[in-house]
Amino acid sequence: MRVLLYSTKPYDRLYFERARDTLDHTIDYLEARLDAHTARLAHGYDAVCTFVNDSVDEPIAQMLADGGTKLIALRCAGYNQVDLGAADRLGLTVVRVPAYSPHAVAEHTVAMMLSLNRQIYRAHMRVREGNFSLDGLLGFDMAGKTVGVIGTGQIGRVVMKILAGFGCELICYDVHASDEAVALGGRYVDLPTLYRQSDIVTLHCPLTPDTHHMIDEASIEQMKRGVMIVNTSRGALIDAAAAIDALKAGRIGHLGIDVYEEEADLFFEDLSNQVIQDDVLARLLTFPNVLVTSHQAYFTETALQNIAHTTMDNITAFAHGGKLVNRVAPHGA
Ligand code: NAD
């Protein structure tokens, strides 16, 4: 198979080169994102391999199909960025990497909670400046706090397991309850109850029309004053403008985001010599109680290795007409 990888960084290339050692696929790497301008570069490639911010809408799917592409191999779990119906109509098969390391994302989620709570990022900057004062760094014990987990899939459950170890009370919401989450001490409640009772709300559900902007003015209004919200799932779960209003009013006490609705033109790039044009993100970055990371929750050695291996297995299975265990069905996985 001729495979074209979009949105690649040196670390992607390293792990894909290692993973393909014994396989006879031809792989080319592009730094560019897949968009209306770069889709034509896939002409003649059997497969394209894309990441979280490569959008495959209908016109792009059409261009890929016109160029002879048959397979879209997502090297991520989420597939909200792909028009699955259009892909299906155009004869494009979509595969993904459903689980490369739930631990990576869960551990980063908890790292954000702890950093926000104890303000590690501020403490570090202070001490480097010779300021050893503790004023403004007061945190709370995690033990005994109620954490509301929205989405008790693979990542949500690992978060619950870690937080159970801290002695947190765990309440959760999901459209499909999990026995494992209950065994971890989770108590399923409806969303209004979760919002009302949680000291920390952590998001681990996919981005769908149902979950788009689920954290908005109305839901924040139901939460405890000073709540901590952490989102390592997808940016558009949170209405960022509503979050800014709530931060200004003190309704949100801490906000940790590894994902941002408009991240596609920003995240993964070094823009330190440029002026950030996104005023919403720029405002978020001014709050002392907001921690932003640039979609790095997945970024561990284990995850990169698993992403590369599963993607190559998906491509090989497609090439040999084998069973596609990681196929994304036209209506979702
Ligand atoms: P998963 O499929 O195992 O779990 C998702 C859970 O969300 C499922 O239990 C599902 O029933 C539930 N869900 C679906 N719709 C819901 C709704 N409307 N309300 C509440 N729950 C709902 O997925 P996962 O592997 O745990 O990943 C969760 C999300 O994390 C992914 O969708 C992806 O967007 C995100 N993610 C982020 C990173 C990162 O680096 N930041 C990496 C991987 C995944």
Residues whose N, C-alpha, C, O or C-beta is under 5 A from the ligand:
A	BS01	NAD	A77 G78 P98 V105 I150 G151 T152 G153 Q154 I155 G156 Y173 D174 V175 H176 H204 C205 P206 L207 D210 T211 T232 S233 R234 D258 H295 Q296 A297 Y298
